[in-house]
Amino acid sequence: MEQFVRVRVVQGNALDLSLFQFDTDLTFAAFFLNADRTVYGRFGTRSEQKRADKEITMDGFREALTGALELHRDYPANKSALQGKQPLPVKFKTPEQYPGLSGKYTATLNLSTGKVASSCIHCHQVGEAQRKLFRADNQPIPDEVLHPWPVPDVVGLSFDPKTKAKLAGVAAGSAAEKAGFKAGDELISLEGQPLLSIADVQWVLHQAKVPATLKAAVRREGGPLDLTLQLDKFWRRNSEISWRPTTWDLRRMALGGLVLKELDATTRSQLGLPDTALALRVDYVGQYGEHAAGKKAGFKKEDILVNCDDMTQRMTESDLLRNLLQKRMAGSRVPVTVLRGSEKLTLELPIQ
């Protein structure tokens, strides 16, 4: 660490989004930068709500730091290899310029009155503001905005968090297995970009098109190997988003503030619901403001959704959110059939 100039950013106000582009749902994110603003790499990954540190370790951070120093020693001779890591053009340079945040926040914290917390832009609010742009324009929220920064598990890659980018496993039947990846492979680069961490892999996936063909260079048993990862049109949709803080606002938009959980196999069997059927239990009902829209519509905790907008196939909460946010605009009302004890009721879900 002594070889780095260390800077800590603790607020989103005035954050330079033309440089700092990262998964804003994270608890911790780090950038490795040259003084000329060239990005060497990123660090910080998350895939679930309860274990924020599941994919980040001090060993992995140490490996990323070492890799960043190696890239720095070779700079600028390696500048062309780093081109894909650089930030892309943005519509708003700082968070407070977004319409959803403008007027509520400024570029500085309100220190004079002591209202520091309420004047601070949290990172996740940037993601929320991006999604609100589409809702304000009465447009469906696209997959790449609903499913940002896909974790590598989505394509079948599972990394050892104690390393830069070494595979701990490859999911059977996945795109990664079909491409020829194997546990123990060390990814050297993806789409020509040198990798310092799992977050660097996510950066490539975040920018990938649909469908996509990604070129990977790996080291296997000491030797180099080139592989090609083929991703289909809907590969992003395997990305689970229910853990993300930004999903809270999506629930307000599409579910009236309800939080939904899939029924386990035992409960399905007891209720006579097949594995292929929709069965989402209301785990929480919002109580205030627009998050109480579901409550006002008559939904209750423990209700089980078995039909939503004529969709009866098995879905996760993430799947249902995507379907509603891409097919239904604010102001519409969606018919929902729920099981409540021994009763079957029809309610209307307000879309906001």
Residue pairs with C-beta under 8 A, 6 or more apart in sequence:
1 65
3 69
4 32
4 65
9 15
9 20
11 109
11 120
11 121
12 95
12 120
12 121
12 122
12 123
12 125
12 126
13 94
13 95
13 96
13 105
13 106
13 107
13 108
13 109
13 119
13 120
13 121
14 94
14 95
14 96
14 107
14 108
15 94
15 95
15 121
15 126
16 93
16 94
17 90
17 92
17 93
17 94
17 95
17 126
18 87
18 89
18 90
18 93
19 33
19 37
19 39
19 87
20 31
20 87
21 87
21 88
21 90
22 29
22 31
22 42
22 44
22 149
22 199
23 29
23 44
23 45
23 46
23 148
23 149
23 199
23 202
23 206
24 123
24 124
24 125
24 126
24 127
24 246
25 46
25 123
25 124
25 127
25 148
25 149
25 244
25 245
25 246
26 44
26 45
26 46
26 123
27 44
27 46
27 52
27 53
28 44
28 52
28 56
29 42
29 43
29 44
29 123
29 199
30 42
30 43
30 44
30 61
30 64
31 39
31 41
31 42
31 43
32 39
32 40
32 41
32 42
32 43
32 64
32 65
32 68
32 71
32 196
33 39
33 40
34 40
34 72
34 75
38 75
38 79
38 82
38 86
39 82
39 85
39 86
39 87
40 68
40 71
40 72
40 75
40 82
40 85
40 196
41 64
41 67
41 68
41 71
41 85
41 194
41 195
41 196
41 197
41 199
41 200
42 85
42 196
42 197
42 199
42 200
42 202
42 203
43 56
43 60
43 61
43 64
43 196
43 197
43 199
44 56
44 197
44 199
45 55
45 56
45 151
45 161
45 197
45 198
45 199
45 202
46 52
46 54
46 55
46 56
46 243
47 54
47 55
47 151
47 153
47 240
47 243
48 54
48 243
49 242
49 243
54 161
55 151
55 159
55 161
55 198
56 161
57 161
57 162
59 161
59 162
59 163
60 161
60 162
60 163
60 164
60 197
60 198
63 162
63 163
63 164
63 196
63 197
64 164
64 196
64 197
67 164
67 194
67 195
67 196
68 196
71 78
71 82
71 194
71 196
75 82
78 194
81 189
81 192
81 193
81 194
82 193
82 194
84 191
84 192
84 193
84 204
84 207
85 193
85 200
85 203
88 207
92 98
94 107
95 101
95 105
95 121
95 125
95 126
95 129
96 102
96 105
96 106
96 107
96 121
98 126
98 129
98 130
98 132
98 133
99 129
99 132
99 133
99 136
100 128
100 129
100 132
100 133
100 136
101 121
101 125
101 129
105 119
105 121
106 119
109 116
109 119
109 120
110 116
110 118
110 119
124 244
124 245
124 246
127 148
127 244
127 246
128 246
128 249
130 145
131 141
131 145
131 146
131 246
131 249
131 250
132 249
134 140
134 141
134 142
134 145
135 141
135 253
135 329
135 330
138 329
138 330
140 325
140 326
140 327
141 325
141 326
142 326
143 210
143 234
143 236
143 237
143 322
144 206
144 210
144 236
146 241
146 250
146 321
146 322
146 325
146 326
147 236
147 237
147 239
147 241
147 322
148 206
149 202
149 203
149 205
149 206
150 202
150 205
150 206
150 236
150 238
150 239
151 198
151 202
151 239
152 158
152 159
152 198
152 201
152 202
152 205
153 171
154 205
154 235
154 236
154 238
154 239
155 174
155 175
155 176
155 205
155 229
155 231
155 235
156 170
156 171
156 173
156 174
156 175
156 176
156 177
156 181
157 167
157 170
157 171
157 174
157 176
157 181
157 201
158 167
158 168
158 169
158 170
158 171
159 165
159 166
159 167
159 168
159 198
159 201
160 166
160 167
160 168
161 198
163 186
164 186
164 195
164 196
164 197
165 186
165 187
165 188
165 195
165 196
165 197
165 198
165 200
165 201
166 184
166 185
166 186
166 187
167 181
167 182
167 183
167 184
167 185
167 186
167 187
168 183
169 183
170 176
170 177
170 181
170 182
170 183
171 177
175 229
175 230
175 231
175 232
175 235
176 229
178 230
179 216
179 227
179 228
179 229
179 230
180 227
181 216
181 218
181 227
181 229
182 220
184 220
184 221
185 218
185 219
185 220
185 225
186 218
186 219
186 220
187 195
187 201
187 216
187 217
187 218
188 194
188 195
188 217
188 218
188 219
188 224
189 195
189 216
189 217
190 200
190 201
190 204
190 214
190 215
190 216
190 217
191 204
191 214
191 215
192 215
193 200
193 203
193 204
194 200
195 201
204 214
208 214
208 231
210 231
210 232
210 233
210 234
210 235
210 236
211 230
211 231
211 232
211 233
211 235
212 229
212 230
212 231
212 235
213 228
213 229
213 230
213 231
214 228
214 229
214 231
215 226
215 227
215 228
215 229
216 226
216 227
216 228
216 229
217 224
217 225
217 226
217 227
218 224
218 225
218 226
218 227
219 225
237 319
237 322
239 318
240 316
240 318
241 247
241 250
241 318
241 321
242 316
242 317
242 318
247 318
247 321
250 321
250 325
251 257
251 258
251 259
251 286
251 291
251 321
252 286
252 290
252 291
252 293
252 352
253 325
253 330
253 351
253 352
254 320
254 321
254 324
254 325
254 328
254 351
255 294
255 320
255 321
255 324
255 349
256 286
256 291
256 292
256 293
256 294
256 295
256 296
256 297
256 299
256 349
256 350
256 352
257 285
257 286
257 287
257 290
257 291
257 292
257 293
257 294
257 295
258 282
258 284
258 285
258 286
258 294
258 299
259 282
259 283
259 284
259 285
259 317
260 280
260 281
260 282
260 283
260 305
260 317
260 320
261 280
261 281
261 283
261 317
262 279
262 280
262 281
262 316
262 317
263 271
263 273
263 279
263 280
263 281
263 304
265 275
267 279
268 274
268 275
268 277
268 279
271 279
271 304
271 339
273 279
273 306
275 314
276 313
276 314
277 306
277 312
277 313
277 314
278 305
278 306
278 307
278 308
278 311
278 312
278 313
278 314
278 315
279 304
279 305
279 306
279 314
280 304
280 305
280 308
280 315
280 317
280 320
281 302
281 303
281 304
281 305
282 294
282 299
282 300
282 301
282 302
282 303
282 304
282 305
282 338
283 301
284 301
285 292
285 294
285 295
285 299
285 300
285 301
286 292
286 293
286 294
286 295
287 295
290 352
293 350
293 352
294 349
294 350
297 347
297 348
297 349
297 350
298 345
298 347
299 336
299 338
299 347
299 349
300 340
302 340
303 338
303 339
303 340
303 345
304 338
304 339
304 340
305 320
305 336
305 337
305 338
306 312
306 337
306 338
306 339
306 344
307 335
307 336
307 337
308 320
308 324
308 334
308 335
308 336
308 337
308 349
309 323
309 324
309 327
309 328
309 334
309 335
309 336
310 335
311 320
311 323
315 323
324 334
324 351
328 334
328 351
329 351
330 351
330 352
331 351
332 351
333 348
333 349
333 350
333 351
334 348
334 349
334 351
335 346
335 347
335 348
335 349
336 346
336 347
336 348
336 349
337 344
337 345
337 346
338 344
338 345
338 346
338 347
